[in-house]
Amino acid sequence: MSDNTLLLVDLSNLVHALFHVSGKEPDPDWTSQRALARVRAVAHGHRHAAIAAEGGRSFRKDLDATYKGHRPEVNEPLQHQMRLTLEALKADGFPCWSAKGFEADDVIATATTQALACDGDVLIISDDKDLLALVGENVTVKRWRDGELRTPDVVMAKLGVRPDQFLDYLCLVGDTSDNVKGATGIGGVKA
């Protein structure tokens, strides 16, 4: 990665994870404060950084009503924490990107494609496994959880498929986090 690497931060992924561990925190804004501190820390020293967030209800829900059907349609306390974090990041001068009907990973995929078309490098900060399909020579995913860098070799070692095969793999095995069923009788080994 170069000094001109574009840092793309998956804010929705971070805020969602923090919100679900904040239950015993006495401060109702712990999630937004913690998210803000983490984003500022990972962005420190990067000349080019942008924040990606959800753009409301995903168009995928219109295609398949069961998509993420195990999650509540709207979680207002979570959305409030997201709004607080975005307001603070915008005040800091970060570009905050979202698109109506699209998820943060869709925005990240689009920005990555555009950066690669300009011969740029991209560092994505997210625990969203769908983004592993973007990993390549000029694209690395760094996990929020443990800071592990996901390069093509790491994706292959951990999942047994190349990043360019990852979406096909998910289609076969399904994705429980999104409530998407895979092909009947095909698990990880067969896929």
Disulfide bonds with the S-S distance in Angstrom:
none
